Amino acid sequence: MRELSELYSSGILGIVPGKLQGEVCVPQSKSAAHRALIMAFLSGDISLAKIDETNVSDDIRATKRALLTLGEAAKADAPAEGREPVVIDCKESGSTLRFLIPLAAVLGIPTKFIGSGRLPQRPIREYEGVFEGSGATMRYLDETGLSLPLLVEGKMRPGEYSLPGNVSSQYISGLLMALSAAGGPSRLTLTTELESRPYVDMTREVMRSFGVEVAVESSGYLLPGKQAPHREEPYEVEADFSQAAFWLVANYLGSNIVLTNLPKKTAQGDRAIVELLAGLSEVEKRNDEAEERNKEEGRITDPDKREVFEMAARDVPDLVPVFAIAAAATNCITKIVHAERLRIKESDRIASTSAMLTELGIRNEITEDGLRISGQSTTGRKCFTGGTVDSCKDHRLVMASAIAATAAEETVWIKDPIAVEKSYPAFFTDYMNLGGRINGIDVG
């Protein structure tokens, strides 16, 4: 097989239409790996998080490098006051940035955070209110005072903290993990309803595996402060449902892929992809039956009056690009709602997902809080036209477009395919091993 670096060098890949078949070992959960690395670090040995180095993403590399940097700084004898800050490059990883800001504060290590891509503009201002009176400070160093670089100084104390629940759950997870090492009890109060609850549940589960119980209260979470993070045996990071979703949607489009290592029980919110696809299938079945009745009675079915399937993206935002591909290949109208926060991901994922669908011949429109997709069944024909998709350097757009190619009439060209390195470096290797052809290359 030609080296992927060679295929990436042109900046565009051509995915030849065709179904996929075979077995895939899904990579480790990126979300769980971030959390496991941090809790292993707080337990005194980062190797307690068992990371598959053969398929490690750029985001996980960023977190691991950052923790090693903080670890070296923590060993230094110099007092924190007046010490030159350590520099942590989060690359494009929002998780790395939001998780490690409170960790650096709790450790009392002066830290300068930098990043690339869209990361410097992604929001982190909610920490400003949290830091008030905490003993730690944060200060933007750019000219506008609105984006990275960011300087964190001082030492965050255990105590009472509050923040909205309808911002990124990464704030909540970052604070819970960091405060577990603050040396005393802490309470985190949510001032609005919690969104993306499954991600916080995952954080609590990983923390429990490292000996720290987080109590759930009516208005937030309580850390008793008597449980130092610890663990004897390495923590096995489970397979990632957000990455499995791409192959599950490929199966929905007609491929035959066996996923060999998905956990049967998990706190991952993206496990919802299984139920979402089942729900789509049920709605399509009813729409097919209605169309058949209309045909028998000599009526024409109005495509805009088909039964609607609604997908709430609040708890599963990472599923939206690939779920949109499944919706496009289903005989129904799909409304993706509560997806506002997708506008501040690696791309504006509402706009970029809409543009992807349009380029592939699917009628859709952007709504106030998401998308409306006019799907069409793949039964007996190809659903997508083919075309050239601008991935906006967003890893999930790259992979979703590649899955669409399995049910396309013509080649799907994808710009900036190297973006998959952010979360799933082996994606195209796995794709080709399943019989997929890229730029006309067949490894079967």
Number of C-alpha atoms within 10 A of each C-alpha: 9 9 8 14 9 9 16 15 12 11 12 19 23 23 27 24 23 20 21 23 18 14 14 18 13 24 26 26 20 25 18 22 27 23 26 27 25 27 31 23 21 21 18 14 17 20 14 21 23 18 24 13 9 9 16 20 20 20 23 23 18 21 26 20 14 21 23 13 15 22 18 10 18 15 8 9 7 11 9 18 13 9 12 12 17 19 17 23 19 26 22 21 23 21 23 28 28 22 23 26 23 27 26 24 26 25 22 21 25 25 25 23 24 20 21 13 13 17 21 22 13 18 16 21 12 14 18 13 12 20 20 13 12 18 15 22 19 21 16 17 16 12 9 8 11 17 20 23 19 24 19 23 25 20 23 24 22 21 16 13 18 18 19 17 20 16 18 19 21 20 24 25 22 23 22 25 26 23 26 27 23 21 15 16 18 21 22 22 19 19 13 13 12 19 18 19 19 18 23 22 16 19 28 23 19 24 23 15 16 23 16 23 20 22 12 12 12 7 16 20 18 18 23 16 20 13 17 16 21 20 17 9 11 15 20 15 22 20 23 23 26 27 23 22 23 26 25 24 24 26 19 19 25 17 20 17 17 14 15 11 15 17 13 6 7 16 18 24 21 21 22 16 22 13 10 18 18 13 15 24 19 13 20 25 15 15 22 16 12 15 18 15 14 13 12 10 9 9 11 12 15 8 15 10 10 21 16 19 21 15 22 15 21 19 19 22 20 19 22 26 23 29 22 27 29 28 29 27 27 28 25 28 26 25 23 24 17 17 22 17 18 21 16 15 16 21 20 16 26 24 15 20 28 22 19 25 23 17 18 25 16 21 15 21 17 16 14 9 17 25 23 22 26 22 24 21 18 18 12 6 10 20 25 27 19 24 21 17 24 21 27 20 19 22 21 28 28 27 24 26 29 31 30 31 29 27 25 25 18 19 24 28 24 24 22 21 29 23 22 21 16 22 23 24 20 17 21 19 15 17 21 18 19 21 17 26 23 21 14 12 15 14 14 9
